[in-house]
Amino acid sequence: MEKTVRERANEILRIKDHGERERVYRGLLESNEAESFEILLKLLASGDVIHTQMAADILGLKADPRYLPKMREIRNQLPAHKGLRDYRWTVDRNIEILENIEQGAKCRCDLYEVQSGFGERFNPRVEQVEGFISIMREIVHREEYFTEYFCKCNTCGRRWRVTDEIGYHYSLYRWEEITDKRRYDTYF
Ligand SMILES: [Zn+2]
């Protein structure tokens, strides 16, 4: 018998193994079935710190803004949890990602631009893994405890200098656009 959306979601919520969880979420990302969105929305609404964030990220990657109203509704009902970083920020980030797509953006550069002060929204390594940017050069400043990432958007070619701040319990990043092409040109 076919499992219902609720049953599938509950099954996923019980997965303890990290690798298995990753595999299941990637499967939902690759699926074109409408049901994959329904399952993800159920997981998003679960309020579980891990699953809500994973579901939000996958919904962002699925890049379908049709589900924005439902996501906003769920976001507003998510409970606050104690913690150094509010897990609901991941939902906010993916709502912004989908709004950007809805507005016709072909890449995430306009969102990176907003993060011109230190913020937790965009980790360049994750952006590279998901195929949005390429890190052309990485410079570790050991004495000063920070890393510089020289990145290029895979879609529009805009260049970014990203610096991290690891003095917090979670990393923060600052994205600055390199508008003078002669600057750092040997890195690109
Ligand atoms: Zn771009």
Residues whose N, C-alpha, C, O or C-beta is under 5 A from the ligand:
A	BS01	ZN	C107 R108 C109 C153 T155 C156 G157 R158
